[in-house]
Amino acid sequence: MKNENKFSVSRFNNRNGVPSWRVAGWLHGLRIRKNFKTREEAAAEKAALELKALQATAGFRSAITFLADAQIREAEDAFRRLDGRPRSLLFYLDYAFANYRDSACDVSLSAAVAEYTATKQKQHEQTLLSERQLRSIKYELEIFKLRFPTAMLAEFSAALLIPYLERDMATLKTYNNRRGLLSTFFKFAFQKDWIASNPIEKTPQHRIRHRRGSATTISAEQAGKLMAHVETFREGELAPYFALCLFAGIRPCVLSGEITRLQPGHVRLDTGVIHIEPEVSKVRMKRIVTIQPNLAAWLRAYPLDRFPILPNNAQKIRRKVFDAFGLTHDVMRHTFISMFVGKFRSMGEAALQAGNSESIIRRHYLDLKTPAEAEDFFSILPRHADNSARNAVCPTLRVAV
């Protein structure tokens, strides 16, 4: 093709004798020929045509825009980065608007944790949150801060959180527990407008097939030996604690269990019941526990006006008894429920006394104890009580030791 993309300026005279300047050439196969009155105008057109030819050859093109030069360069760079990606520039821009927070809105993880735990502490003081749950929240978030000491909330993503949740080869249940605690924390942050979305929602939650079997209990014989030891240990200082947990099913944790909030005034020997008020109950629901005759004998032998329900330093001294008999956390409560079902054969009444549902009683406590063993269990009496007090309480009970 003739002189492709080449242009020249030449002078010629019109028929009227007036000189003109012609720009001639070819632009991508299209013939160009324009006349101008002055050489300067012709030279400017030639330069414009050469620039257009150069831009077309390099993949450039001219366009009318309100963007400044720096903005044009930035836009060109953005499109170069998008090369090979399936979405448009506007898609990624919309995502950034939805998820990014300016540095002025950034909140550090440590500051967010401090405000969140303060809120939970207040809920605990209002009896809306148990002591045990509060401890779990504080413990998990302290570890979270240690793992990410300088992190900002906006930095967290599912990809960052999953390895944290799976740390130390966590079981599926542990993973789910960690995920639940962090989810409520990030929901709090979302409500505060510290983050645009809850990153926990994009982490997997594992489904676990529950295979919980029968509850762990001790036998009536073991219970008798335990209570006989309690009477001789530190002059019976722990007798009310063990009697209430073993023969009434009071939740026994000395840090945050029901036994820590139970007051002597809740134990009514005159009416034969223990009032578990909402502020005492783990599930914040009132229940009434019948004082069985042998429990009445223990409470008369070790009256609560002289023997506190929880003596000073209860955690340390109780541990010695637990270790000596191999007791686990809730074994006394489990034993009471299974013995109650074994003796009275009523899952509904056992559920009311223990503060559980009938389905839980059926699943974990039914048919664990025979009526004979349950009778022996509820016949365990204090050795140090005088005989007249025993006979007045329950003349037919036997001591199983």
C-alpha positions in Angstrom: 0.0 0.0 0.0 1.2 3.5 -0.9 3.2 5.2 1.8 1.0 3.8 4.6 0.5 6.3 7.4 2.8 8.9 5.7 1.7 12.5 5.2 3.2 15.4 3.2 2.5 19.2 3.0 2.7 20.8 -0.5 2.0 24.2 -1.9 -0.3 24.8 -5.0 -2.2 27.7 -6.6 -5.9 27.8 -6.9 -7.6 28.8 -10.2 -8.0 32.3 -8.9 -4.3 32.5 -8.3 -4.5 32.3 -4.5 -1.9 29.9 -3.0 -3.0 27.0 -0.7 -1.3 24.3 1.3 -2.3 20.7 0.9 -1.9 17.8 3.4 -2.0 14.5 1.6 -1.4 10.9 2.6 -2.9 7.6 3.7 -4.2 6.6 7.1 -4.8 2.8 7.4 -5.9 2.5 3.7 -8.0 5.7 3.7 -6.7 8.5 1.5 -6.4 11.8 3.2 -6.3 15.2 1.2 -7.0 18.5 2.9 -6.4 22.1 1.9 -5.5 24.9 4.2 -4.9 28.6 3.7 -1.7 28.8 5.6 1.4 26.6 5.9 1.0 26.6 9.8 -2.5 25.2 9.6 -1.4 22.5 7.2 1.6 21.6 9.5 -0.7 21.3 12.5 -3.1 19.0 10.6 -0.1 16.8 9.5 1.1 16.5 13.1 -2.4 15.5 14.3 -2.7 12.9 11.6 0.7 11.4 12.4 -0.3 11.3 16.1 -3.5 9.5 15.2 -1.7 7.0 13.1 0.8 6.4 15.9 -1.9 5.9 18.4 -3.8 3.5 16.2 -0.6 1.5 15.6 0.1 1.3 19.3 -3.4 0.4 20.3 -4.2 4.0 21.5 -7.3 5.9 20.5 -8.4 9.4 21.2 -11.5 10.2 23.2 -13.2 13.2 24.8 -13.1 12.9 28.6 -13.5 15.0 31.7 -10.7 13.0 33.5 -7.4 14.7 34.3 -4.2 13.2 32.9 -3.4 11.5 36.3 -6.9 10.0 36.4 -6.5 8.7 32.9 -3.2 7.0 33.8 -4.8 5.5 36.9 -7.8 4.2 34.9 -5.4 2.6 32.4 -3.5 1.0 35.1 -6.7 -0.4 36.7 -7.7 -2.0 33.4 -4.3 -3.5 32.9 -4.7 -5.2 36.3 -8.1 -6.6 35.3 -6.6 -8.4 32.4 -7.8 -12.0 32.5 -10.3 -11.5 35.3 -13.9 -12.5 34.8 -15.5 -9.4 36.4 -15.7 -5.8 35.4 -14.0 -2.9 37.0 -17.3 -1.7 38.4 -17.9 -5.0 40.1 -14.6 -4.9 42.0 -15.2 -1.2 42.8 -18.6 -1.9 44.3 -17.1 -4.7 46.4 -14.5 -2.3 47.7 -17.2 0.2 48.6 -19.2 -2.4 50.5 -16.3 -4.0 52.4 -13.6 -1.4 52.9 -13.6 1.2 55.7 -11.4 4.3 55.7 -8.6 4.4 58.2 -10.6 7.0 60.2 -13.2 4.3 60.9 -10.7 1.5 61.6 -11.0 -0.1 65.1 -8.2 -2.2 66.5 -9.0 -5.7 67.7 -7.8 -4.9 71.2 -10.1 -1.9 71.5 -13.1 -3.8 70.2 -12.5 -6.7 72.6 -12.3 -4.3 75.5 -15.6 -2.7 74.7 -17.3 -6.0 73.9 -16.1 -7.6 77.2 -17.3 -4.6 79.1 -20.7 -5.0 77.6 -20.8 -8.7 78.5 -19.6 -7.9 82.1 -22.6 -5.5 82.4 -24.9 -8.3 81.1 -23.5 -10.6 83.7 -24.1 -8.1 86.5 -27.7 -7.8 85.3 -28.0 -11.7 85.6 -28.4 -11.9 81.8 -25.2 -13.9 81.3 -23.8 -16.7 83.5 -20.4 -16.5 85.1 -19.2 -19.6 83.2 -20.2 -18.1 79.8 -18.5 -14.8 80.7 -15.3 -16.6 81.5 -15.5 -18.5 78.2 -15.9 -15.3 76.3 -13.0 -13.6 78.0 -10.7 -16.6 77.7 -11.3 -17.0 74.0 -10.9 -13.3 73.1 -7.7 -13.1 75.1 -6.3 -15.9 73.0 -7.6 -14.1 69.9 -5.8 -10.9 70.8 -2.6 -12.8 71.5 -2.8 -14.4 68.1 -3.4 -11.1 66.3 -1.9 -8.4 68.6 -1.8 -5.5 66.0 -4.8 -6.5 63.9 -7.6 -4.1 62.8 -11.1 -5.5 62.7 -11.5 -4.7 59.0 -8.5 -7.0 58.2 -10.2 -10.2 59.2 -11.5 -12.6 56.6 -12.7 -16.2 56.5 -9.3 -17.3 55.1 -7.6 -15.7 58.1 -10.0 -17.1 60.7 -10.3 -20.7 59.7 -6.7 -21.6 60.6 -7.3 -19.9 64.0 -10.4 -21.9 64.6 -8.7 -25.1 63.7 -5.6 -24.5 65.8 -4.1 -27.2 68.0 -5.9 -29.9 66.0 -9.3 -28.8 67.5 -12.2 -31.3 67.6 -15.3 -30.4 65.6 -17.1 -29.4 68.8 -14.2 -27.2 70.0 -14.1 -25.6 66.5 -17.8 -24.9 66.6 -17.6 -23.5 70.1 -14.8 -21.1 69.1 -16.7 -20.1 66.0 -19.8 -19.3 68.0 -17.9 -17.1 70.5 -16.2 -15.2 67.7 -19.5 -14.9 65.7 -21.2 -13.0 68.5 -18.2 -10.8 68.9 -18.2 -9.9 65.2 -21.9 -9.4 65.2 -21.4 -6.8 68.0 -18.7 -5.1 65.8 -21.1 -5.1 62.8 -23.8 -3.5 64.8 -21.3 -0.8 65.9 -20.5 -0.3 62.2 -16.9 -1.2 62.7 -17.0 -3.8 59.9 -19.1 -4.1 56.8 -20.0 -7.8 57.3 -19.4 -10.6 59.7 -16.4 -12.7 58.4 -17.4 -15.7 60.5 -20.4 -16.2 58.3 -18.1 -17.3 55.5 -16.4 -20.0 57.7 -17.8 -23.5 57.7 -19.9 -24.8 60.7 -19.5 -28.5 61.3 -22.5 -30.7 61.8 -21.9 -33.2 64.6 -23.8 -36.4 65.1 -24.4 -36.5 68.9 -23.6 -39.8 70.4 -23.9 -39.0 74.0 -24.7 -42.1 76.0 -25.6 -42.7 79.6 -24.4 -40.2 82.2 -21.4 -41.0 84.4 -22.5 -41.8 87.9 -21.2 -43.5 91.1 -22.8 -46.4 92.8 -24.7 -46.2 96.1 -21.8 -48.0 97.8 -19.3 -45.4 96.5 -21.6 -42.6 97.5 -21.8 -44.1 101.0 -18.0 -44.3 101.3 -17.7 -40.7 99.9 -20.1 -39.2 102.5 -18.4 -41.2 105.3 -15.1 -39.7 104.3 -16.6 -36.2 104.1 -17.7 -36.5 107.7 -14.2 -37.1 108.9 -12.5 -34.7 106.6 -11.8 -31.3 108.2 -14.5 -32.0 110.9 -17.3 -32.3 108.4 -16.6 -28.8 106.9 -17.7 -29.9 103.4 -20.7 -32.1 104.5 -23.4 -29.5 103.5 -21.8 -29.0 100.1 -21.6 -32.7 99.2 -25.0 -33.5 100.7 -26.8 -30.8 98.6 -25.0 -31.7 95.4 -25.3 -35.5 95.8 -28.8 -35.8 97.3 -30.5 -32.7 95.7 -28.6 -32.4 92.4 -27.5 -28.8 92.9 -25.0 -28.0 90.2 -21.6 -28.3 92.0 -19.1 -26.0 90.3 -17.5 -23.9 93.0 -16.6 -21.2 90.5 -19.9 -20.5 88.9 -22.3 -23.4 89.7 -25.7 -23.1 91.4 -24.1 -24.1 94.7 -22.1 -20.8 94.7 -25.4 -18.7 94.7 -27.5 -20.9 96.9 -28.2 -19.2 100.2 -29.2 -20.9 103.5 -32.6 -19.1 103.3 -33.3 -21.1 100.1 -33.1 -24.4 102.0 -36.4 -24.8 103.9 -36.3 -27.7 106.3 -39.6 -26.6 107.8 -41.4 -27.1 104.4 -39.1 -29.8 103.1 -38.0 -28.0 99.9 -35.1 -26.1 98.4 -36.0 -23.0 96.3 -33.8 -22.7 93.3 -34.5 -19.1 92.4 -33.9 -17.7 88.9 -30.8 -15.9 90.1 -29.4 -19.2 91.4 -30.5 -21.5 88.5 -28.2 -22.1 85.6 -31.0 -21.7 83.1 -32.5 -18.7 85.0 -35.8 -20.5 85.8 -37.1 -21.2 89.2 -37.5 -24.8 90.3 -38.2 -26.5 93.6 -36.3 -29.5 94.8 -37.8 -31.8 97.4 -35.6 -32.4 100.4 -35.3 -36.2 100.7 -35.4 -37.6 104.2 -31.7 -38.5 104.2 -30.8 -35.1 103.0 -32.9 -33.6 105.8 -30.9 -35.7 108.3 -27.6 -34.4 106.9 -28.7 -30.8 107.1 -29.8 -31.3 110.7 -26.5 -33.0 111.6 -24.6 -30.2 109.9 -26.9 -27.1 110.1 -26.2 -24.3 107.7 -26.0 -21.7 110.5 -22.8 -23.4 111.6 -21.6 -25.1 108.5 -21.5 -22.8 105.4 -22.7 -24.2 102.1 -19.3 -23.3 100.7 -16.5 -22.8 103.2 -13.6 -20.5 102.7 -11.1 -21.8 100.1 -13.7 -24.4 99.0 -12.1 -24.9 95.6 -8.8 -26.1 97.0 -10.1 -28.3 99.8 -12.9 -29.8 97.7 -10.3 -30.8 95.1 -8.6 -33.1 97.7 -11.9 -35.1 98.1 -12.5 -35.2 94.3 -9.0 -36.5 93.7 -9.3 -39.1 96.4 -12.5 -40.6 95.0 -11.9 -39.8 91.3 -14.9 -37.6 91.0 -15.6 -35.8 87.7 -17.3 -32.4 87.3 -21.0 -33.2 87.4 -20.9 -36.8 88.6 -22.8 -36.1 91.9 -25.6 -34.3 90.0 -25.8 -37.2 87.5 -25.9 -39.7 90.3 -28.8 -37.9 92.0 -30.9 -37.7 88.8 -30.3 -41.4 87.9 -31.0 -42.5 91.5 -34.2 -40.3 91.6 -35.5 -42.0 88.4 -34.5 -45.4 89.7 -36.5 -44.9 92.9 -39.5 -42.9 91.8 -39.7 -44.1 88.1 -40.9 -40.6 87.0 -39.0 -38.9 84.3 -41.3 -35.9 84.5 -40.7 -35.3 88.2 -37.0 -35.9 87.7 -37.0 -33.3 85.0 -38.7 -30.8 87.3 -36.4 -31.5 90.3 -33.2 -31.3 88.2 -34.2 -28.5 85.8 -33.8 -30.6 82.7 -36.2 -31.7 79.9 -37.8 -35.1 79.9 -36.0 -36.0 76.7 -32.7 -35.4 78.4 -33.7 -37.6 81.3 -34.9 -40.4 79.0 -31.7 -40.2 76.9 -29.1 -40.1 79.7 -30.6 -41.3 83.0 -33.3 -43.8 82.4 -32.6 -47.3 83.8 -29.2 -46.6 85.0 -30.0 -47.6 88.6 -32.2 -50.3 90.0 -34.9 -49.4 92.6 -32.9 -51.4 95.2 -29.7 -49.4 94.6 -31.7 -46.2 94.6 -33.2 -47.1 97.9 -29.8 -47.7 99.3 -28.6 -44.4 98.0 -31.4 -42.4 99.6 -30.7 -44.3 102.8 -27.2 -42.9 103.3 -27.3 -41.1 106.6 -24.7 -39.2 108.7 -23.0 -41.2 111.3 -22.5 -38.3 113.6 -26.2 -37.5 113.9 -27.9 -38.6 117.1 -30.3 -41.5 116.8 -33.3 -39.6 117.9 -32.8 -37.1 115.1 -32.5 -39.9 112.6 -35.6 -41.7 113.7 -37.6 -38.5 113.7 -36.6 -37.8 110.1 -37.0 -41.1 108.5 -37.3 -44.2 110.8 -37.1 -46.7 107.9 -34.0 -45.6 106.1 -30.8 -47.7 106.1 -27.2 -46.5 106.0 -25.3 -47.7 102.9 -21.6 -47.5 103.4 
